[in-house]
Amino acid sequence: MANNMDIPPAPLQILALNDAEDSENRIHSDEVARRYGFSSALVSGVNIFGYLTQPLVRQYGEQFLQQGMLDVAFLKPAYQNDLLTIRSESLGQESSRRSHVTCAYNEEGALLAKLESWLPAELPAVNALVESEPGRSISVRPEISDQAITLNLPGPLLHWQPEVEDNTHHVSVQRDQSPIYRGENGFIHPYYLLEMCNIALKNMYLMPAWIHTASRLTLRDACRVGRDYRIKTIPTKKWVRKGHEFIILYLVFYSDDAVVLEVEHTAIYKLAS
């Protein structure tokens, strides 16, 4: 009999939703997105990430959100009302208790995003940057630029207490039917977790138009509503490629004094003209 870990989750189809049209990031507006050569406003990467996790949570339930590695890359834009097909392939690696590649395709069959997810026999060591002292509060956010970014200098600590209503809203946006996100002890939706990385980035800088390109998450414990979290944010790398200016942030989520989540978060903070 086949091991449940070797059976790929059933495919999912979902209409992409741009729920960020009124956000500070104007790449989610038609006017600004078209100025940069896109056909219309971009659906947020965090939303696409949420779609990619849905078949995996449906198959593995709580264990998928309690521990593991998730590495997502956004390759091409998704637009409002694109019909997305989410397909998973099981890799069955001996060094991992589960391992999948999950991809999002549009109606033309173009690959828009790819999520690699796995549960290694042992999670990697916590990054030494967790020991860094958080920065001071910022009264006025500087507009992001090469000069404004100081590598390895932590931003101010972000305090977060997700309530049931906040999580319910994100689950509703995702049209996710999983029961594990419900109630006063529900799991925080992955879309909401990754959105907090965007909020932590915007907590440091004013960012008129930018694109989330990738994230790598190390989930060390379950994240649930009603608990107090502290998020530390540290810029670790910046570079220019084809005129686009990139940044990588290291983010660590604490609950009490325990590290529950680490994220490497990559974005184009300034698009080529």
Secondary structure, DSSP 8 states (H G I E B T S, - for coil): ---GGGS----EEEE-----TTSS-GGGSHHHHHHTT-SS-B--HHHHHHHHHHHHHHHHTHHHHHSEEEEEEE-S--BTT-EEEEEEEE---TTEEEEEEEEEE-TT--EEEEEEEEEESS-----GGGGS--B---SS--B--TTT--TT---B-EEE---HHHHHHHHHHHT---GGG-STT-B--HHHHHHHHHHHHHHH-B-SS-EEEEEEEEE-S--BTT--EEEEEEEEEEEEETTEEEEEEEEEEEETTEEEEEEEEEEEEE---
